[in-house]
Amino acid sequence: MAPLILSDTLELSADLTQLGDAAFDREPLGGGPLVRLLLTRPGQARHLSVIANDGGRLAGWIIGSHSGTTGFIDAFAVGPSHRRRGVATALLAELESRLRSVGAHEFAVGGTDRF
């Protein structure tokens, strides 16, 4: 695996939604609609959405938000061929750093009974 390149998620793409569908396969509507909803919700800070590229190929993504001093990990996904290679760890560390930069010092992760 090439060194990961972490960058802001600047636009909603087919790659992001396809990876969302693969990662959230238990979600009745699929992961693509979840990704669209999170990236296009009012007030979503672009710098709290991060993608990981491995040699120009999408390896994973993470979407966060914050309210006051609490940072939220709203959703993240790593492609099957990139799992167990540190991609999720790198994405979580980058999001944590970005959340700290906006004043968050507590972190929360949500989920449903399907996950």
C-alpha positions as CSV (number, residue, x, y, z in Angstrom):
1,M,0.0,0.0,0.0
2,A,1.3,3.4,-0.9
3,P,1.4,6.1,1.8
4,L,-2.1,7.4,2.5
5,I,-3.0,10.9,1.4
6,L,-5.7,12.4,3.7
7,S,-7.6,15.4,2.3
8,D,-10.9,17.2,2.7
9,T,-13.9,15.6,1.0
10,L,-14.6,18.4,-1.5
11,E,-17.4,16.9,-3.4
12,L,-19.9,14.0,-3.4
13,S,-18.7,11.4,-5.8
14,A,-19.8,8.0,-7.1
15,D,-16.7,6.5,-5.3
16,L,-17.8,7.8,-2.0
17,T,-21.4,6.6,-2.3
18,Q,-20.3,3.2,-3.7
19,L,-18.0,2.7,-0.7
20,G,-20.9,3.8,1.6
21,D,-23.2,1.2,0.0
22,A,-20.5,-1.5,0.5
23,A,-19.9,-0.5,4.1
24,F,-23.5,0.0,5.2
25,D,-24.9,-3.1,3.4
26,R,-27.3,-3.7,6.3
27,E,-28.9,-0.2,5.9
28,P,-32.3,-0.7,4.2
29,L,-31.7,2.4,1.9
30,G,-28.0,1.7,1.4
31,G,-25.0,3.7,2.5
32,G,-25.0,6.0,-0.5
33,P,-28.1,8.0,0.7
34,L,-26.5,8.3,4.2
35,V,-23.3,9.8,2.7
36,R,-25.3,12.2,0.5
37,L,-27.4,13.3,3.6
38,L,-24.3,13.8,5.8
39,L,-22.3,15.7,3.2
40,T,-25.1,18.0,2.1
41,R,-26.8,18.8,5.4
42,P,-26.9,22.4,6.3
43,G,-23.9,23.6,8.2
44,Q,-21.7,20.6,7.4
45,A,-18.1,21.8,7.8
46,R,-16.1,20.5,4.8
47,H,-12.9,20.2,6.9
48,L,-14.7,17.6,9.1
49,S,-15.1,15.3,6.1
50,V,-11.9,13.4,5.3
51,I,-11.0,11.0,2.5
52,A,-8.0,8.6,2.4
53,N,-6.5,7.9,-1.0
54,D,-4.0,5.1,-1.6
55,G,-2.2,5.7,-4.9
56,G,-5.1,7.7,-6.3
57,R,-7.7,5.1,-5.2
58,L,-10.3,5.8,-2.6
59,A,-9.3,3.8,0.5
60,G,-11.9,5.2,3.0
61,W,-13.7,8.2,4.3
62,I,-14.9,9.7,7.6
63,I,-17.5,12.4,8.3
64,G,-17.7,14.3,11.5
65,S,-19.5,17.2,13.1
66,H,-19.4,19.1,16.4
67,S,-21.6,20.9,18.9
68,G,-19.8,23.0,21.4
69,T,-17.1,20.9,23.0
70,T,-18.4,17.6,21.7
71,G,-17.1,16.1,18.5
72,F,-19.1,13.5,16.7
73,I,-18.0,10.7,14.4
74,D,-21.1,10.5,12.2
75,A,-20.0,7.8,9.8
76,F,-16.9,6.2,8.3
77,A,-16.0,3.5,5.9
78,V,-13.0,1.7,4.6
79,G,-12.9,-0.3,1.4
80,P,-12.6,-4.1,1.8
81,S,-9.2,-4.2,0.1
82,H,-7.8,-1.6,2.5
83,R,-9.0,-3.0,5.8
84,R,-6.6,-4.0,8.5
85,R,-4.0,-1.7,7.1
86,G,-4.3,1.3,9.4
87,V,-6.7,3.3,7.2
88,A,-9.4,3.6,9.8
89,T,-6.9,4.5,12.5
90,A,-5.4,7.3,10.2
91,L,-8.9,8.6,9.4
92,L,-10.0,8.7,13.1
93,A,-6.7,10.4,14.2
94,E,-7.1,13.0,11.5
95,L,-10.7,13.7,12.3
96,E,-9.9,13.9,16.1
97,S,-7.2,16.4,15.3
98,R,-9.6,18.5,13.2
99,L,-12.3,18.3,15.9
100,R,-9.8,19.4,18.5
101,S,-8.9,22.4,16.3
102,V,-12.6,23.6,16.6
103,G,-12.7,23.2,20.4
104,A,-13.9,19.6,20.8
105,H,-12.4,17.7,23.7
106,E,-15.1,15.0,24.1
107,F,-16.0,12.6,21.4
108,A,-19.1,10.5,20.6
109,V,-19.9,7.8,18.2
110,G,-23.4,6.9,17.2
111,G,-25.0,3.8,15.8
112,T,-28.1,1.7,15.4
113,D,-29.1,-1.8,16.4
114,R,-28.2,-2.9,12.8
115,F,-24.5,-2.0,13.3
